[in-house]
Amino acid sequence: MESKMFKIYARNDERIQLKVYPGHYATPQSHITHYLDITTMKSRCSEARRIAQELARNYEASVPVDTIICMDGLEVVGAYLADELTKAGVLSMNAHQTIYVTSPEYNNVGQMIFRDNVQMMINGKNILILNGSVTTGETLSRAVESVLYYGGRIRGIAAIFSAVSSVAQLPVHSIFQQKDIPDYGTYRVHDCPLCKNKQKLNAIVNGFGYSKI
């Protein structure tokens, strides 16, 4: 699959490069035609900073952000995003006038939870959810439900890539969209044309990466 890899570039900063692997992949919710590798984006400081700078363009100073919830292992990007929002004048209602950066935990049935010691970062706070790749939006919908359950107020959703424009009537601001990737497709398992054509799966993928089959 590596031999077919190509890159796409962000419109506002060509140094932001998304690696794309065509093929047949299974996510927890669907089958997709391309795997999007954000490994270096979330682990190299220089790339994480550029991602944060680009995402910060979408948020006005008048929208308060108290906590950034990082999905898909994006804590490094989240920390830089908090810094960019602070420099841009985005308000935090926290007593210490700084933004929390945290990640969810999952229980044994896949539900997103926040422990008692973390709930003070959620309850009554203005929340920005940060995602890596959004395909169907189902995982993101569960994240929204969890934040609301714990008493948070969702002020924004940001992503590196998103195949959907909104989730739970909230706009998803992403650097890359489905239109940026030729022939990108996401399908329910029973509707997957690749399966119907008996094309073998290349890998199982999730927010942490891929495992070849």
C-alpha atoms as one frame of an Amber mdcrd trajectory, in Angstrom:
protein
   0.000   0.000   0.000   2.963   2.298   0.656   3.945   2.329  -3.025   0.634
   4.026  -3.947   0.936   6.848  -1.430   0.493  10.438  -2.587   0.320  13.777
  -0.799  -2.167  16.618  -0.807  -1.328  20.116   0.359  -3.254  22.608   2.458
  -4.552  25.600   0.525  -3.115  28.210   2.876   0.169  26.477   3.715   1.784
  23.968   1.357   4.061  22.847   4.187   1.014  21.062   5.621   1.048  17.774
   3.713  -1.418  14.942   4.206  -0.261  11.461   3.184  -2.984   9.512   1.391
  -2.963   5.742   0.778  -5.553   4.438  -1.727  -6.927   0.968  -1.065  -9.632
  -0.778   0.962  -9.710  -0.120   4.698 -12.001  -0.955   7.593 -12.694   1.593
  10.321 -14.801   0.856  13.436 -17.831   2.387  11.662 -17.316   1.957   7.916
 -15.143   0.933   5.000 -13.116   3.642   3.271 -11.194   3.913   0.010  -8.243
   5.900   1.363  -6.223   5.786   4.575  -5.092   9.231   5.729  -1.841   9.173
   7.669  -1.595  11.973  10.268   1.209  10.315  12.260   3.863  12.989  11.747
   1.295  15.792  11.927   0.516  14.915  15.521   4.009  13.925  16.668   6.448
  16.396  15.041   6.419  19.740  16.807   6.910  21.788  13.622   4.022  20.077
  11.830   1.758  20.172  14.882   2.356  23.929  15.204   1.431  24.555  11.557
  -1.741  22.498  11.945  -2.662  24.522  15.033  -2.003  27.824  13.292  -4.223
  26.830  10.379  -7.076  25.596  12.580  -6.939  28.693  14.790  -7.967  30.827
  11.784 -11.531  29.509  12.156 -12.192  30.866  15.637 -12.970  34.447  16.518
 -11.746  36.080  19.690 -15.361  36.565  20.760 -15.911  32.798  21.109 -14.637
  31.606  24.509 -12.678  28.354  24.795 -11.895  26.895  28.209 -10.951  23.339
  27.245  -9.709  21.550  24.139 -10.625  17.857  24.040  -8.114  16.007  21.858
  -9.237  12.940  19.940  -6.951  10.597  17.955  -3.842  11.339  20.026  -3.712
  15.020  19.069  -2.513  16.380  22.409   0.578  18.031  20.880  -1.573  19.812
  18.290  -4.046  20.675  21.044  -1.360  22.356  23.145  -0.198  24.457  20.198
  -3.812  25.270  19.316  -4.433  26.487  22.861  -1.386  28.729  22.524  -2.513
  30.072  19.125  -6.026  30.808  20.390  -4.625  32.576  23.436  -2.336  34.729
  21.271  -5.307  35.557  19.021  -7.213  36.894  22.016  -9.700  34.037  22.424
 -11.133  34.335  25.912 -10.998  31.676  28.594 -13.468  31.803  31.451 -11.139
  29.753  33.645 -10.014  31.515  36.809  -6.367  31.304  35.748  -7.114  32.608
  32.225  -5.578  29.666  30.377  -6.958  26.787  28.322  -7.103  23.184  29.498
  -5.957  20.457  27.085  -7.188  16.945  27.809  -8.209  13.650  26.183 -11.121
  11.286  26.754 -10.953   7.797  28.179 -13.034   4.884  26.901 -14.702   2.210
  29.016 -14.928  -1.481  28.087 -17.962  -0.923  25.824 -16.413   1.989  23.940
 -18.197   4.815  25.746 -16.266   8.047  26.224 -15.810   8.930  29.874 -14.066
  11.557  31.981 -12.838  10.666  35.462 -13.861  12.691  38.490 -10.547  14.564
  38.576 -10.979  15.643  34.920 -14.653  16.588  35.045 -13.828  20.052  36.344
 -12.323  20.707  32.895 -15.664  19.807  31.256 -18.562  20.745  33.531 -19.703
  24.302  32.815 -16.783  24.860  30.428 -16.666  26.066  26.818 -15.359  23.109
  24.818 -13.513  22.804  21.511 -13.313  19.226  20.182 -10.185  18.497  18.131
 -10.179  15.541  15.717  -7.722  13.925  13.356  -9.861  12.305  10.663 -13.673
  12.327  10.576 -15.278   9.819   8.191 -18.937   9.149   9.026 -19.124  11.462
  12.040 -20.442   8.709  14.340 -17.488   8.782  16.742 -17.663  12.568  16.791
 -21.396  12.426  17.542 -20.680  10.240  20.557 -18.034  12.712  21.666 -20.561
  15.541  21.455 -23.080  13.513  23.479 -20.449  12.750  26.120 -19.392  16.388
  26.497 -23.026  17.444  26.893 -23.618  14.651  29.418 -20.746  15.937  31.555
 -22.093  19.479  31.423 -19.855  21.031  28.785 -20.845  23.673  26.224 -19.491
  22.891  22.767 -18.137  25.998  21.044 -16.449  24.389  18.071 -15.265  21.257
  16.272 -11.910  21.203  14.477 -10.315  18.457  12.382  -7.364  17.856  10.114
  -9.626  16.002   7.646 -13.391  15.668   7.602 -15.689  13.956   5.127 -18.669
  15.694   6.745 -19.377  19.412   7.068 -21.353  19.243  10.311 -22.170  16.946
  13.216 -25.136  17.398  15.561 -25.880  20.705  13.784 -22.379  21.943  14.613
 -20.017  22.966  11.771 -16.797  20.988  11.436 -13.852  23.222  10.498 -11.185
  21.111   8.785  -8.010  21.757   6.822  -8.791  19.026   4.280 -12.203  17.928
   2.993 -13.512  15.005   0.981 -13.333  17.061  -2.235  -9.542  17.317  -1.828
  -9.084  13.562  -2.358 -10.029  12.152  -5.769 -12.544   9.279  -5.551 -12.609
   9.272  -1.739 -15.482   7.131  -0.507 -16.837   5.919   2.816 -19.450   3.161
   2.959 -21.464   1.116   5.412 -20.026  -2.397   5.512 -23.060  -3.987   3.835
 -23.011  -1.321   1.072 -19.270  -1.336   0.369 -18.657  -1.680  -3.410 -15.084
  -2.829  -2.761 -16.374  -5.783  -0.752 -18.922  -6.562  -3.463 -16.065  -6.592
  -5.981 -14.177  -8.962  -3.656 -11.302  -6.524  -3.182  -9.346  -7.602  -0.117
  -8.885  -5.280   2.833  -5.457  -3.674   3.065  -5.661  -2.805   6.746  -7.813
  -2.101   9.776  -7.536   1.581  10.724  -8.547   3.865  13.579  -7.414   7.135
  15.139  -4.127   5.571  16.252  -3.037   4.220  12.869  -3.322   1.029  10.837
  -2.679  -2.700  11.096  -2.161  -4.561   7.847  -4.177  -7.684   7.166
